[in-house]
Amino acid sequence: MDTQLYAEKLQEAEETKRPIEPLTSTVPEISVDDAYAIQLHQIARKQQKGKKIVGKKIGLTSKAMQQQFNVTEPDYGHILSDMVEVDGATISLNHFIEPKLEFEIAFVLKKDLFGPNITVEDVIEATDYIVPALEVIDSRIAGWKIRFEDTVADNGSSAMVIIGGTPTKLSHVNLPHIGMNVYRNGELFDSAAAAAVMGNPLHAVAWLANKLSKYDIGLQADEFVLAGALTAAVTIEDGDTFTADFAHLGAVSATFRQEEK
């Protein structure tokens, strides 16, 4: 299949905010390798325009998310320099098509990680610190009618990241047992523990390093890795303020508003 063509279609959908039909419908023969090729074409084009890769995201790591999108394994995407916002930011919903929000732990790396054969111990050694994060996901596929290959091609449905909290060393916490409470407009509406991410988010980062090696890509020092959502994604409404408060790691929040066009 012409992976470059479909990369261009997804890029146009992102820029115009007009989503396209699922690739799995229009190109039923699409493979996972095709989908990752489509993703990488888009990232390369954005790099040519001066954007820098600052991180990676792992998606569909929790059972809740896998059930929500009817898949059985994680996926990943790239985070670029223009996709990062600061804690407490007010974010325009005009940037997105049909955004949802996820609540995650981000690993900031001090060493490169190149698979295969990366272990949890390697991830611990390579991690400088962890912080809480919000990830806005969005689909350039109409109506979120996605299968696994669709979200992979669409850069893991990634759109924006908000980093917050207090930088915390892994040695200071029992990572799988870190609890999280999530508030929408000041009201508690969900909670989870980090163990929701593959039993331990460290497993997710090791999985990513090994998966990336198939495409000759590594995790770089000074990049961050979003290890995956602790709960199912939630729809964002105009005026919503979300706060995710993590035990030991602090909180991260953002407000979302629709701007008049």
C-alpha positions as protocol buffer text, in pm:
chain_id: "A"
residue {
  index: 1
  type: MET
  ca { x: 0 y: 0 z: 0 }
}
residue {
  index: 2
  type: ASP
  ca { x: 104 y: 362 z: -46 }
}
residue {
  index: 3
  type: THR
  ca { x: 191 y: 449 z: 314 }
}
residue {
  index: 4
  type: GLN
  ca { x: 306 y: 799 z: 216 }
}
residue {
  index: 5
  type: LEU
  ca { x: -38 y: 876 z: 69 }
}
residue {
  index: 6
  type: TYR
  ca { x: -222 y: 779 z: 388 }
}
residue {
  index: 7
  type: ALA
  ca { x: 27 y: 971 z: 599 }
}
residue {
  index: 8
  type: GLU
  ca { x: -64 y: 1278 z: 394 }
}
residue {
  index: 9
  type: LYS
  ca { x: -436 y: 1212 z: 441 }
}
residue {
  index: 10
  type: LEU
  ca { x: -398 y: 1189 z: 819 }
}
residue {
  index: 11
  type: GLN
  ca { x: -180 y: 1499 z: 825 }
}
residue {
  index: 12
  type: GLU
  ca { x: -440 y: 1693 z: 628 }
}
residue {
  index: 13
  type: ALA
  ca { x: -713 y: 1573 z: 866 }
}
residue {
  index: 14
  type: GLU
  ca { x: -511 y: 1700 z: 1161 }
}
residue {
  index: 15
  type: GLU
  ca { x: -452 y: 2039 z: 1000 }
}
residue {
  index: 16
  type: THR
  ca { x: -807 y: 2095 z: 871 }
}
residue {
  index: 17
  type: LYS
  ca { x: -987 y: 1928 z: 1165 }
}
residue {
  index: 18
  type: ARG
  ca { x: -1181 y: 1719 z: 912 }
}
residue {
  index: 19
  type: PRO
  ca { x: -1140 y: 1352 z: 1006 }
}
residue {
  index: 20
  type: ILE
  ca { x: -1116 y: 1071 z: 753 }
}
residue {
  index: 21
  type: GLU
  ca { x: -1278 y: 730 z: 739 }
}
residue {
  index: 22
  type: PRO
  ca { x: -1096 y: 445 z: 915 }
}
residue {
  index: 23
  type: LEU
  ca { x: -797 y: 314 z: 723 }
}
residue {
  index: 24
  type: THR
  ca { x: -905 y: -35 z: 825 }
}
residue {
  index: 25
  type: SER
  ca { x: -1222 y: 23 z: 621 }
}
residue {
  index: 26
  type: THR
  ca { x: -1073 y: 196 z: 319 }
}
residue {
  index: 27
  type: VAL
  ca { x: -759 y: -23 z: 309 }
}
residue {
  index: 28
  type: PRO
  ca { x: -865 y: -354 z: 470 }
}
residue {
  index: 29
  type: GLU
  ca { x: -530 y: -513 z: 391 }
}
residue {
  index: 30
  type: ILE
  ca { x: -338 y: -263 z: 610 }
}
residue {
  index: 31
  type: SER
  ca { x: -88 y: -437 z: 839 }
}
residue {
  index: 32
  type: VAL
  ca { x: 57 y: -321 z: 1170 }
}
residue {
  index: 33
  type: ASP
  ca { x: 390 y: -259 z: 993 }
}
residue {
  index: 34
  type: ASP
  ca { x: 208 y: -47 z: 733 }
}
residue {
  index: 35
  type: ALA
  ca { x: 46 y: 150 z: 1013 }
}
residue {
  index: 36
  type: TYR
  ca { x: 377 y: 222 z: 1185 }
}
residue {
  index: 37
  type: ALA
  ca { x: 525 y: 325 z: 849 }
}
residue {
  index: 38
  type: ILE
  ca { x: 238 y: 574 z: 806 }
}
residue {
  index: 39
  type: GLN
  ca { x: 307 y: 711 z: 1155 }
}
residue {
  index: 40
  type: LEU
  ca { x: 680 y: 749 z: 1087 }
}
residue {
  index: 41
  type: HIS
  ca { x: 617 y: 930 z: 756 }
}
residue {
  index: 42
  type: GLN
  ca { x: 416 y: 1191 z: 946 }
}
residue {
  index: 43
  type: ILE
  ca { x: 678 y: 1232 z: 1217 }
}
residue {
  index: 44
  type: ALA
  ca { x: 955 y: 1272 z: 959 }
}
residue {
  index: 45
  type: ARG
  ca { x: 759 y: 1542 z: 780 }
}
residue {
  index: 46
  type: LYS
  ca { x: 699 y: 1731 z: 1104 }
}
residue {
  index: 47
  type: GLN
  ca { x: 1069 y: 1709 z: 1188 }
}
residue {
  index: 48
  type: GLN
  ca { x: 1147 y: 1857 z: 847 }
}
residue {
  index: 49
  type: LYS
  ca { x: 932 y: 2154 z: 952 }
}
residue {
  index: 50
  type: GLY
  ca { x: 1147 y: 2209 z: 1260 }
}
residue {
  index: 51
  type: LYS
  ca { x: 953 y: 2018 z: 1524 }
}
residue {
  index: 52
  type: LYS
  ca { x: 1158 y: 1802 z: 1760 }
}
residue {
  index: 53
  type: ILE
  ca { x: 1081 y: 1467 z: 1917 }
}
residue {
  index: 54
  type: VAL
  ca { x: 1070 y: 1522 z: 2293 }
}
residue {
  index: 55
  type: GLY
  ca { x: 908 y: 1199 z: 2403 }
}
residue {
  index: 56
  type: LYS
  ca { x: 712 y: 886 z: 2327 }
}
residue {
  index: 57
  type: LYS
  ca { x: 372 y: 770 z: 2444 }
}
residue {
  index: 58
  type: ILE
  ca { x: 249 y: 420 z: 2512 }
}
residue {
  index: 59
  type: GLY
  ca { x: -118 y: 363 z: 2456 }
}
residue {
  index: 60
  type: LEU
  ca { x: -366 y: 92 z: 2541 }
}
residue {
  index: 61
  type: THR
  ca { x: -164 y: -47 z: 2830 }
}
residue {
  index: 62
  type: SER
  ca { x: -446 y: -86 z: 3080 }
}
residue {
  index: 63
  type: LYS
  ca { x: -718 y: -346 z: 3053 }
}
residue {
  index: 64
  type: ALA
  ca { x: -971 y: -62 z: 3069 }
}
residue {
  index: 65
  type: MET
  ca { x: -827 y: 105 z: 2760 }
}
residue {
  index: 66
  type: GLN
  ca { x: -782 y: -223 z: 2571 }
}
residue {
  index: 67
  type: GLN
  ca { x: -1145 y: -309 z: 2636 }
}
residue {
  index: 68
  type: GLN
  ca { x: -1256 y: 40 z: 2534 }
}
residue {
  index: 69
  type: PHE
  ca { x: -1086 y: 9 z: 2193 }
}
residue {
  index: 70
  type: ASN
  ca { x: -1116 y: -369 z: 2155 }
}
residue {
  index: 71
  type: VAL
  ca { x: -743 y: -444 z: 2130 }
}
residue {
  index: 72
  type: THR
  ca { x: -512 y: -682 z: 2314 }
}
residue {
  index: 73
  type: GLU
  ca { x: -169 y: -514 z: 2300 }
}
residue {
  index: 74
  type: PRO
  ca { x: -26 y: -165 z: 2352 }
}
residue {
  index: 75
  type: ASP
  ca { x: 70 y: 79 z: 2081 }
}
residue {
  index: 76
  type: TYR
  ca { x: 295 y: 383 z: 2078 }
}
residue {
  index: 77
  type: GLY
  ca { x: 332 y: 728 z: 1929 }
}
residue {
  index: 78
  type: HIS
  ca { x: 573 y: 1020 z: 1923 }
}
residue {
  index: 79
  type: ILE
  ca { x: 546 y: 1343 z: 2124 }
}
residue {
  index: 80
  type: LEU
  ca { x: 674 y: 1651 z: 1944 }
}
residue {
  index: 81
  type: SER
  ca { x: 792 y: 1983 z: 2083 }
}
residue {
  index: 82
  type: ASP
  ca { x: 473 y: 2168 z: 1988 }
}
residue {
  index: 83
  type: MET
  ca { x: 254 y: 1916 z: 2172 }
}
residue {
  index: 84
  type: VAL
  ca { x: 365 y: 1997 z: 2530 }
}
residue {
  index: 85
  type: GLU
  ca { x: 186 y: 2236 z: 2767 }
}
residue {
  index: 86
  type: VAL
  ca { x: 268 y: 2338 z: 3124 }
}
residue {
  index: 87
  type: ASP
  ca { x: 83 y: 2242 z: 3439 }
}
residue {
  index: 88
  type: GLY
  ca { x: -223 y: 2460 z: 3497 }
}
residue {
  index: 89
  type: ALA
  ca { x: -250 y: 2573 z: 3136 }
}
residue {
  index: 90
  type: THR
  ca { x: -576 y: 2679 z: 2976 }
}
residue {
  index: 91
  type: ILE
  ca { x: -597 y: 2493 z: 2647 }
}
residue {
  index: 92
  type: SER
  ca { x: -812 y: 2576 z: 2347 }
}
residue {
  index: 93
  type: LEU
  ca { x: -1040 y: 2297 z: 2234 }
}
residue {
  index: 94
  type: ASN
  ca { x: -1011 y: 2442 z: 1883 }
}
residue {
  index: 95
  type: HIS
  ca { x: -682 y: 2250 z: 1852 }
}
residue {
  index: 96
  type: PHE
  ca { x: -870 y: 1920 z: 1844 }
}
residue {
  index: 97
  type: ILE
  ca { x: -1140 y: 1724 z: 1662 }
}
residue {
  index: 98
  type: GLU
  ca { x: -1294 y: 1505 z: 1934 }
}
residue {
  index: 99
  type: PRO
  ca { x: -1054 y: 1512 z: 2231 }
}
residue {
  index: 100
  type: LYS
  ca { x: -1040 y: 1281 z: 2528 }
}
residue {
  index: 101
  type: LEU
  ca { x: -813 y: 1294 z: 2833 }
}
residue {
  index: 102
  type: GLU
  ca { x: -595 y: 1032 z: 2997 }
}
residue {
  index: 103
  type: PHE
  ca { x: -408 y: 1037 z: 3329 }
}
residue {
  index: 104
  type: GLU
  ca { x: -57 y: 895 z: 3331 }
}
residue {
  index: 105
  type: ILE
  ca { x: 291 y: 876 z: 3481 }
}
residue {
  index: 106
  type: ALA
  ca { x: 578 y: 1015 z: 3273 }
}
residue {
  index: 107
  type: PHE
  ca { x: 932 y: 878 z: 3292 }
}
residue {
  index: 108
  type: VAL
  ca { x: 1206 y: 1132 z: 3222 }
}
residue {
  index: 109
  type: LEU
  ca { x: 1519 y: 954 z: 3100 }
}
residue {
  index: 110
  type: LYS
  ca { x: 1884 y: 1026 z: 3178 }
}
residue {
  index: 111
  type: LYS
  ca { x: 2021 y: 746 z: 2958 }
}
residue {
  index: 112
  type: ASP
  ca { x: 1936 y: 605 z: 2617 }
}
residue {
  index: 113
  type: LEU
  ca { x: 1739 y: 281 z: 2597 }
}
residue {
  index: 114
  type: PHE
  ca { x: 1779 y: 77 z: 2280 }
}
residue {
  index: 115
  type: GLY
  ca { x: 1618 y: -266 z: 2254 }
}
residue {
  index: 116
  type: PRO
  ca { x: 1587 y: -551 z: 2212 }
}
residue {
  index: 117
  type: ASN
  ca { x: 1634 y: -726 z: 2547 }
}
residue {
  index: 118
  type: ILE
  ca { x: 1566 y: -419 z: 2764 }
}
residue {
  index: 119
  type: THR
  ca { x: 1466 y: -524 z: 3116 }
}
residue {
  index: 120
  type: VAL
  ca { x: 1285 y: -350 z: 3399 }
}
residue {
  index: 121
  type: GLU
  ca { x: 1623 y: -307 z: 3567 }
}
residue {
  index: 122
  type: ASP
  ca { x: 1751 y: -127 z: 3257 }
}
residue {
  index: 123
  type: VAL
  ca { x: 1454 y: 109 z: 3271 }
}
residue {
  index: 124
  type: ILE
  ca { x: 1515 y: 185 z: 3640 }
}
residue {
  index: 125
  type: GLU
  ca { x: 1880 y: 264 z: 3568 }
}
residue {
  index: 126
  type: ALA
  ca { x: 1790 y: 488 z: 3272 }
}
residue {
  index: 127
  type: THR
  ca { x: 1517 y: 686 z: 3451 }
}
residue {
  index: 128
  type: ASP
  ca { x: 1605 y: 1022 z: 3603 }
}
residue {
  index: 129
  type: TYR
  ca { x: 1267 y: 1079 z: 3766 }
}
residue {
  index: 130
  type: ILE
  ca { x: 891 y: 1039 z: 3722 }
}
residue {
  index: 131
  type: VAL
  ca { x: 612 y: 1298 z: 3720 }
}
residue {
  index: 132
  type: PRO
  ca { x: 235 y: 1295 z: 3670 }
}
residue {
  index: 133
  type: ALA
  ca { x: 99 y: 1389 z: 3329 }
}
residue {
  index: 134
  type: LEU
  ca { x: -222 y: 1446 z: 3138 }
}
residue {
  index: 135
  type: GLU
  ca { x: -242 y: 1332 z: 2778 }
}
residue {
  index: 136
  type: VAL
  ca { x: -499 y: 1473 z: 2539 }
}
residue {
  index: 137
  type: ILE
  ca { x: -576 y: 1210 z: 2279 }
}
residue {
  index: 138
  type: ASP
  ca { x: -758 y: 1290 z: 1960 }
}
residue {
  index: 139
  type: SER
  ca { x: -852 y: 1092 z: 1654 }
}
residue {
  index: 140
  type: ARG
  ca { x: -807 y: 1201 z: 1297 }
}
residue {
  index: 141
  type: ILE
  ca { x: -1034 y: 902 z: 1224 }
}
residue {
  index: 142
  type: ALA
  ca { x: -1402 y: 1000 z: 1215 }
}
residue {
  index: 143
  type: GLY
  ca { x: -1600 y: 925 z: 1528 }
}
residue {
  index: 144
  type: TRP
  ca { x: -1318 y: 735 z: 1700 }
}
residue {
  index: 145
  type: LYS
  ca { x: -1420 y: 432 z: 1493 }
}
residue {
  index: 146
  type: ILE
  ca { x: -1072 y: 290 z: 1523 }
}
residue {
  index: 147
  type: ARG
  ca { x: -911 y: -47 z: 1518 }
}
residue {
  index: 148
  type: PHE
  ca { x: -555 y: -109 z: 1627 }
}
residue {
  index: 149
  type: GLU
  ca { x: -399 y: -23 z: 1291 }
}
residue {
  index: 150
  type: ASP
  ca { x: -595 y: 304 z: 1274 }
}
residue {
  index: 151
  type: THR
  ca { x: -464 y: 440 z: 1603 }
}
residue {
  index: 152
  type: VAL
  ca { x: -110 y: 326 z: 1526 }
}
residue {
  index: 153
  type: ALA
  ca { x: -113 y: 506 z: 1190 }
}
residue {
  index: 154
  type: ASP
  ca { x: -258 y: 812 z: 1365 }
}
residue {
  index: 155
  type: ASN
  ca { x: 48 y: 845 z: 1593 }
}
residue {
  index: 156
  type: GLY
  ca { x: -120 y: 658 z: 1875 }
}
residue {
  index: 157
  type: SER
  ca { x: -405 y: 913 z: 1864 }
}
residue {
  index: 158
  type: SER
  ca { x: -178 y: 1155 z: 2048 }
}
residue {
  index: 159
  type: ALA
  ca { x: -244 y: 1529 z: 2052 }
}
residue {
  index: 160
  type: MET
  ca { x: -106 y: 1711 z: 2360 }
}
residue {
  index: 161
  type: VAL
  ca { x: 71 y: 1648 z: 2691 }
}
residue {
  index: 162
  type: ILE
  ca { x: 59 y: 1845 z: 3015 }
}
residue {
  index: 163
  type: ILE
  ca { x: 343 y: 1772 z: 3259 }
}
residue {
  index: 164
  type: GLY
  ca { x: 312 y: 1855 z: 3628 }
}
residue {
  index: 165
  type: GLY
  ca { x: 381 y: 1738 z: 3979 }
}
residue {
  index: 166
  type: THR
  ca { x: 708 y: 1704 z: 4162 }
}
residue {
  index: 167
  type: PRO
  ca { x: 1005 y: 1523 z: 4003 }
}
residue {
  index: 168
  type: THR
  ca { x: 1037 y: 1204 z: 4208 }
}
residue {
  index: 169
  type: LYS
  ca { x: 1307 y: 939 z: 4204 }
}
residue {
  index: 170
  type: LEU
  ca { x: 1190 y: 580 z: 4151 }
}
residue {
  index: 171
  type: SER
  ca { x: 1382 y: 478 z: 4463 }
}
residue {
  index: 172
  type: HIS
  ca { x: 1151 y: 696 z: 4672 }
}
residue {
  index: 173
  type: VAL
  ca { x: 827 y: 520 z: 4580 }
}
residue {
  index: 174
  type: ASN
  ca { x: 663 y: 180 z: 4546 }
}
residue {
  index: 175
  type: LEU
  ca { x: 560 y: 247 z: 4189 }
}
residue {
  index: 176
  type: PRO
  ca { x: 277 y: -8 z: 4134 }
}
residue {
  index: 177
  type: HIS
  ca { x: 108 y: 105 z: 4456 }
}
residue {
  index: 178
  type: ILE
  ca { x: 100 y: 476 z: 4375 }
}
residue {
  index: 179
  type: GLY
  ca { x: -263 y: 585 z: 4395 }
}
residue {
  index: 180
  type: MET
  ca { x: -431 y: 851 z: 4185 }
}
residue {
  index: 181
  type: ASN
  ca { x: -749 y: 1051 z: 4233 }
}
residue {
  index: 182
  type: VAL
  ca { x: -895 y: 1241 z: 3938 }
}
residue {
  index: 183
  type: TYR
  ca { x: -1116 y: 1547 z: 3973 }
}
residue {
  index: 184
  type: ARG
  ca { x: -1337 y: 1716 z: 3714 }
}
residue {
  index: 185
  type: ASN
  ca { x: -1428 y: 2071 z: 3812 }
}
residue {
  index: 186
  type: GLY
  ca { x: -1334 y: 1997 z: 4171 }
}
residue {
  index: 187
  type: GLU
  ca { x: -1538 y: 1680 z: 4204 }
}
residue {
  index: 188
  type: LEU
  ca { x: -1378 y: 1337 z: 4243 }
}
residue {
  index: 189
  type: PHE
  ca { x: -1489 y: 1112 z: 3958 }
}
residue {
  index: 190
  type: ASP
  ca { x: -1228 y: 838 z: 3926 }
}
residue {
  index: 191
  type: SER
  ca { x: -933 y: 675 z: 4099 }
}
residue {
  index: 192
  type: ALA
  ca { x: -676 y: 409 z: 4019 }
}
residue {
  index: 193
  type: ALA
  ca { x: -332 y: 281 z: 4105 }
}
residue {
  index: 194
  type: ALA
  ca { x: -24 y: 266 z: 3883 }
}
residue {
  index: 195
  type: ALA
  ca { x: -48 y: -113 z: 3876 }
}
residue {
  index: 196
  type: ALA
  ca { x: -331 y: -66 z: 3623 }
}
residue {
  index: 197
  type: VAL
  ca { x: -56 y: -15 z: 3364 }
}
residue {
  index: 198
  type: MET
  ca { x: 64 y: -369 z: 3282 }
}
residue {
  index: 199
  type: GLY
  ca { x: 99 y: -447 z: 3652 }
}
residue {
  index: 200
  type: ASN
  ca { x: 378 y: -188 z: 3677 }
}
residue {
  index: 201
  type: PRO
  ca { x: 450 y: 106 z: 3442 }
}
residue {
  index: 202
  type: LEU
  ca { x: 813 y: -8 z: 3430 }
}
residue {
  index: 203
  type: HIS
  ca { x: 695 y: -306 z: 3224 }
}
residue {
  index: 204
  type: ALA
  ca { x: 535 y: -68 z: 2975 }
}
residue {
  index: 205
  type: VAL
  ca { x: 855 y: 134 z: 2925 }
}
residue {
  index: 206
  type: ALA
  ca { x: 1060 y: -183 z: 2879 }
}
residue {
  index: 207
  type: TRP
  ca { x: 800 y: -309 z: 2628 }
}
residue {
  index: 208
  type: LEU
  ca { x: 828 y: 17 z: 2436 }
}
residue {
  index: 209
  type: ALA
  ca { x: 1207 y: 11 z: 2414 }
}
residue {
  index: 210
  type: ASN
  ca { x: 1196 y: -343 z: 2281 }
}
residue {
  index: 211
  type: LYS
  ca { x: 910 y: -274 z: 2038 }
}
residue {
  index: 212
  type: LEU
  ca { x: 1084 y: 34 z: 1897 }
}
residue {
  index: 213
  type: SER
  ca { x: 1396 y: -166 z: 1820 }
}
residue {
  index: 214
  type: LYS
  ca { x: 1205 y: -343 z: 1542 }
}
residue {
  index: 215
  type: TYR
  ca { x: 1195 y: -8 z: 1362 }
}
residue {
  index: 216
  type: ASP
  ca { x: 1552 y: 89 z: 1459 }
}
residue {
  index: 217
  type: ILE
  ca { x: 1427 y: 354 z: 1703 }
}
residue {
  index: 218
  type: GLY
  ca { x: 1543 y: 404 z: 2060 }
}
residue {
  index: 219
  type: LEU
  ca { x: 1441 y: 603 z: 2366 }
}
residue {
  index: 220
  type: GLN
  ca { x: 1677 y: 897 z: 2410 }
}
residue {
  index: 221
  type: ALA
  ca { x: 1822 y: 1059 z: 2720 }
}
residue {
  index: 222
  type: ASP
  ca { x: 1625 y: 1375 z: 2812 }
}
residue {
  index: 223
  type: GLU
  ca { x: 1313 y: 1242 z: 2641 }
}
residue {
  index: 224
  type: PHE
  ca { x: 1010 y: 1147 z: 2845 }
}
residue {
  index: 225
  type: VAL
  ca { x: 789 y: 843 z: 2811 }
}
residue {
  index: 226
  type: LEU
  ca { x: 417 y: 847 z: 2890 }
}
residue {
  index: 227
  type: ALA
  ca { x: 378 y: 499 z: 3030 }
}
residue {
  index: 228
  type: GLY
  ca { x: 6 y: 459 z: 2967 }
}
residue {
  index: 229
  type: ALA
  ca { x: -333 y: 557 z: 3106 }
}
residue {
  index: 230
  type: LEU
  ca { x: -433 y: 441 z: 3452 }
}
residue {
  index: 231
  type: THR
  ca { x: -804 y: 466 z: 3367 }
}
residue {
  index: 232
  type: ALA
  ca { x: -1027 y: 481 z: 3061 }
}
residue {
  index: 233
  type: ALA
  ca { x: -1014 y: 804 z: 2861 }
}
residue {
  index: 234
  type: VAL
  ca { x: -1276 y: 1069 z: 2941 }
}
residue {
  index: 235
  type: THR
  ca { x: -1447 y: 1313 z: 2706 }
}
residue {
  index: 236
  type: ILE
  ca { x: -1354 y: 1680 z: 2749 }
}
residue {
  index: 237
  type: GLU
  ca { x: -1628 y: 1943 z: 2758 }
}
residue {
  index: 238
  type: ASP
  ca { x: -1599 y: 2319 z: 2720 }
}
residue {
  index: 239
  type: GLY
  ca { x: -1497 y: 2475 z: 3053 }
}
residue {
  index: 240
  type: ASP
  ca { x: -1376 y: 2153 z: 3215 }
}
residue {
  index: 241
  type: THR
  ca { x: -1085 y: 2166 z: 3458 }
}
residue {
  index: 242
  type: PHE
  ca { x: -924 y: 1831 z: 3527 }
}
residue {
  index: 243
  type: THR
  ca { x: -678 y: 1755 z: 3808 }
}
residue {
  index: 244
  type: ALA
  ca { x: -499 y: 1425 z: 3862 }
}
residue {
  index: 245
  type: ASP
  ca { x: -354 y: 1400 z: 4213 }
}
residue {
  index: 246
  type: PHE
  ca { x: -97 y: 1124 z: 4260 }
}
residue {
  index: 247
  type: ALA
  ca { x: 30 y: 999 z: 4595 }
}
residue {
  index: 248
  type: HIS
  ca { x: 397 y: 1105 z: 4639 }
}
residue {
  index: 249
  type: LEU
  ca { x: 415 y: 1259 z: 4291 }
}
residue {
  index: 250
  type: GLY
  ca { x: 190 y: 1563 z: 4331 }
}
residue {
  index: 251
  type: ALA
  ca { x: -80 y: 1684 z: 4094 }
}
residue {
  index: 252
  type: VAL
  ca { x: -122 y: 1800 z: 3735 }
}
residue {
  index: 253
  type: SER
  ca { x: -413 y: 2002 z: 3600 }
}
residue {
  index: 254
  type: ALA
  ca { x: -545 y: 2178 z: 3292 }
}
residue {
  index: 255
  type: THR
  ca { x: -852 y: 2374 z: 3186 }
}
residue {
  index: 256
  type: PHE
  ca { x: -1013 y: 2341 z: 2844 }
}
residue {
  index: 257
  type: ARG
  ca { x: -1215 y: 2612 z: 2668 }
}
residue {
  index: 258
  type: GLN
  ca { x: -1378 y: 2646 z: 2330 }
}
residue {
  index: 259
  type: GLU
  ca { x: -1279 y: 2965 z: 2151 }
}
residue {
  index: 260
  type: GLU
  ca { x: -1510 y: 3154 z: 1922 }
}
residue {
  index: 261
  type: LYS
  ca { x: -1401 y: 3120 z: 1562 }
}
